[in-house]
Amino acid sequence: MQMTTNACPVQRWRLGRDYWRVDRDEGFRKQDYAVDLISDSVAKRFVVDHHYSGSYPAAVERAGLFRGAELVGVCVFSVPMNNAAIPKYTGLASSAGVELGRFILLDSVPYNGETYFLKHAFAALRATRPQAKGVIAYSDPVPRHTDSGRVVMPGHVGVIYQAGNARYVGRSASRVLHLSASGHVLSPRAISKIRRQEQGAQGAERNLVRLGAPQRRFGQEPAEWIDHVLSSGVFTRVKHPGNHCYVFSIGRPAEKRLVEQAFAEARPYPKTLDPQQQALSLPVKSAFHQPQKSDPDWADNDQHDREPQDYPVEA
């Protein structure tokens, strides 16, 4: 079933569950709210507690939305997973752009809170990082659910980015995902870390076990173990058509107009979610004894832009 943006205007989160604000007339009073920079520890705790993914990106800067003394929203600007994404979509140097890694508001914030928060978060970013001229944001339009049918990520097309006059520049590359029974995605970056035994490999391995993978046997090679995990049926393979990609310019009006001249061509805004993807009966490529960094099969997630587990971030 396809869902239009009119049916799901703004998405909110609390304790890992999604909610929707649909009353356009409920009245967001900007005088009741303020935006300020917050520490990494405060931002991380809020995101991990409330966002469905329970994960936190490599933050560059963090802004909080406050109602009085209460933190009711967090915006995290992060290091792009794909170093080529900023030049590709904005025409800027990689150092002149950041990614909107998380953008989350609690369900108690009235409709239109996103527009206010995003505008002031951009201003805070620019004040602390004057070299930042562009922001890239992704939305994942493919719903995901657990094996029992409970929706863990309903999908979104980037309504708040459209409301913020972002330029829609198309989709990131399509890819095959590995989904756990809980509906979470096995990150290609995690697979790469385990294969190559890079920094963070032990944590990635523990996370796979938490998602249902069998424990690695004593003495078993990591590459052999990850091949076994991927072929064991613990994770379902699905084809993902790619996330929607939006870009923003930040700065003064004249600066923004100049920056936008180099942006990728604007495309019509998407208005419907994708259908839920069906499992694929595809063979799993074995990497044991032949993991070469130069082989794109073993490359990091960089060639794929953002991987969906970590980046469906609309409120």
PAKOLZA-883372 format. One record per residue (C-alpha): residue in one letter; x, y, z. Coordinates in steps of 0.5 Angstrom, whole numbers. Layout:
<sites>
[a [X Y Z]] ...
</sites>
This chain:
<sites>
[m [0 0 0]] [q [3 7 -2]] [m [2 13 3]] [t [2 20 1]] [t [5 26 5]] [n [-2 28 6]] [a [-3 22 10]] [c [3 23 14]] [p [5 30 15]] [v [10 30 21]] [q [13 24 24]] [r [15 24 32]] [w [19 19 36]] [r [18 18 44]] [l [22 12 47]] [g [23 8 40]] [r [16 9 38]] [d [14 13 32]] [y [8 18 33]] [w [4 23 28]] [r [2 30 29]] [v [-3 32 24]] [d [-7 38 26]] [r [-4 44 22]] [d [-8 49 27]] [e [-6 46 34]] [g [-1 52 34]] [f [6 52 35]] [r [8 58 39]] [k [15 60 38]] [q [16 64 44]] [d [15 58 48]] [y [21 55 45]] [a [29 56 44]] [v [35 53 41]] [d [42 52 43]] [l [48 48 43]] [i [48 42 47]] [s [54 37 49]] [d [55 30 46]] [s [53 26 52]] [v [46 30 52]] [a [45 29 45]] [k [47 22 45]] [r [43 20 51]] [f [36 23 48]] [v [37 20 41]] [v [39 13 44]] [d [33 13 48]] [h [28 16 43]] [h [30 14 36]] [y [28 8 33]] [s [35 6 31]] [g [38 7 38]] [s [44 9 35]] [y [48 15 34]] [p [52 18 29]] [a [59 21 29]] [a [57 28 31]] [v [60 35 28]] [e [55 39 32]] [r [49 38 36]] [a [43 43 37]] [g [37 42 42]] [l [30 44 42]] [f [28 47 49]] [r [21 48 52]] [g [23 52 58]] [a [28 48 61]] [e [26 41 58]] [l [29 38 52]] [v [24 36 47]] [g [28 35 41]] [v [35 34 38]] [c [39 36 31]] [v [45 32 30]] [f [50 35 24]] [s [55 29 23]] [v [61 27 19]] [p [58 24 12]] [m [59 17 11]] [n [60 18 4]] [n [66 23 3]] [a [64 24 -4]] [a [56 26 -3]] [i [58 33 -1]] [p [61 34 -8]] [k [57 30 -12]] [y [50 33 -9]] [t [52 40 -7]] [g [59 42 -11]] [l [62 44 -5]] [a [69 41 -2]] [s [67 36 3]] [s [70 40 8]] [a [64 45 7]] [g [59 41 8]] [v [56 36 14]] [e [50 31 14]] [l [44 32 18]] [g [45 25 22]] [r [39 26 27]] [f [33 30 27]] [i [28 28 32]] [l [23 32 36]] [l [18 29 42]] [d [11 28 40]] [s [9 33 45]] [v [12 39 40]] [p [6 42 36]] [y [6 41 29]] [n [11 46 25]] [g [16 45 31]] [e [20 42 25]] [t [21 48 21]] [y [23 53 27]] [f [28 48 30]] [l [31 46 23]] [k [32 54 21]] [h [35 56 28]] [a [39 49 28]] [f [42 51 22]] [a [44 58 24]] [a [47 55 30]] [l [51 51 26]] [r [53 57 22]] [a [55 61 28]] [t [60 55 30]] [r [63 53 24]] [p [63 59 19]] [q [66 54 14]] [a [60 50 13]] [k [56 52 7]] [g [51 46 5]] [v [48 40 9]] [i [45 34 6]] [a [40 30 9]] [y [37 23 7]] [s [30 20 8]] [d [28 13 8]] [p [22 11 4]] [v [21 4 5]] [p [17 2 11]] [r [21 -4 16]] [h [17 -9 21]] [t [19 -14 25]] [d [18 -22 23]] [s [12 -21 27]] [g [9 -15 23]] [r [10 -10 28]] [v [12 -3 24]] [v [19 -1 27]] [m [20 4 22]] [p [14 7 18]] [g [18 10 12]] [h [18 18 10]] [v [19 22 4]] [g [22 28 7]] [v [16 32 9]] [i [20 37 13]] [y [26 38 8]] [q [21 40 3]] [a [17 45 8]] [g [24 47 9]] [n [25 49 2]] [a [31 44 1]] [r [33 42 -6]] [y [31 34 -8]] [v [37 31 -12]] [g [34 24 -13]] [r [36 18 -9]] [s [42 15 -7]] [a [45 8 -10]] [s [40 2 -9]] [r [43 -4 -5]] [v [41 -11 -2]] [l [40 -10 6]] [h [40 -15 11]] [l [35 -15 16]] [s [34 -18 23]] [a [28 -21 26]] [s [27 -14 30]] [g [27 -10 23]] [h [34 -7 24]] [v [39 -7 19]] [l [46 -10 19]] [s [50 -4 17]] [p [55 -6 11]] [r [60 -2 15]] [a [60 -7 21]] [i [61 -12 16]] [s [67 -9 13]] [k [70 -8 20]] [i [69 -15 22]] [r [72 -18 16]] [r [78 -13 16]] [q [78 -13 24]] [e [79 -6 24]] [q [78 -1 30]] [g [71 -3 33]] [a [70 -10 30]] [q [69 -13 37]] [g [63 -8 38]] [a [60 -9 31]] [e [61 -17 33]] [r [57 -16 39]] [n [52 -12 36]] [l [51 -18 31]] [v [50 -23 36]] [r [45 -18 40]] [l [41 -18 33]] [g [41 -26 33]] [a [47 -28 30]] [p [51 -34 33]] [q [57 -33 37]] [r [63 -34 34]] [r [67 -40 35]] [f [73 -40 39]] [g [79 -40 34]] [q [74 -38 28]] [e [76 -33 23]] [p [72 -27 23]] [a [71 -27 15]] [e [69 -34 16]] [w [64 -33 21]] [i [61 -27 18]] [d [60 -31 12]] [h [56 -36 16]] [v [52 -31 19]] [l [50 -28 13]] [s [48 -35 10]] [s [45 -38 16]] [g [38 -34 15]] [v [38 -30 21]] [f [38 -24 17]] [t [33 -23 11]] [r [36 -20 5]] [v [32 -15 1]] [k [33 -10 -4]] [h [33 -3 -2]] [p [32 2 -8]] [g [36 8 -5]] [n [34 13 0]] [h [31 20 -2]] [c [37 26 -2]] [y [36 33 0]] [v [41 39 0]] [f [40 45 4]] [s [45 52 3]] [i [46 56 10]] [g [48 63 11]] [r [46 69 9]] [p [41 70 3]] [a [46 72 -2]] [e [51 67 0]] [k [46 61 -1]] [r [44 64 -8]] [l [51 63 -10]] [v [52 56 -7]] [e [46 53 -10]] [q [48 55 -17]] [a [53 49 -16]] [f [48 44 -13]] [a [45 38 -17]] [e [39 39 -21]] [a [33 40 -17]] [r [28 34 -18]] [p [20 34 -17]] [y [19 32 -9]] [p [17 25 -8]] [k [10 24 -5]] [t [9 17 -4]] [l [12 12 1]] [d [15 6 -3]] [p [12 -1 -2]] [q [15 -6 3]] [q [21 -10 0]] [q [20 -17 -1]] [a [26 -22 1]] [l [31 -24 -4]] [s [33 -31 -5]] [l [40 -29 -7]] [p [47 -33 -6]] [v [51 -30 -1]] [k [58 -28 -4]] [s [64 -31 0]] [a [69 -27 3]] [f [73 -32 6]] [h [80 -32 4]] [q [80 -27 -1]] [p [77 -20 2]] [q [81 -15 -2]] [k [80 -7 0]] [s [80 -6 -8]] [d [74 -10 -9]] [p [68 -6 -9]] [d [65 -12 -6]] [w [69 -11 1]] [a [69 -3 0]] [d [66 1 6]] [n [59 4 5]] [d [62 10 2]] [q [60 8 -5]] [h [52 7 -3]] [d [51 14 1]] [r [47 13 7]] [e [45 6 10]] [p [38 6 12]] [q [38 4 19]] [d [42 10 21]] [y [39 15 17]] [p [32 15 16]] [v [32 22 21]] [e [25 26 19]] [a [23 28 26]] 
</sites>
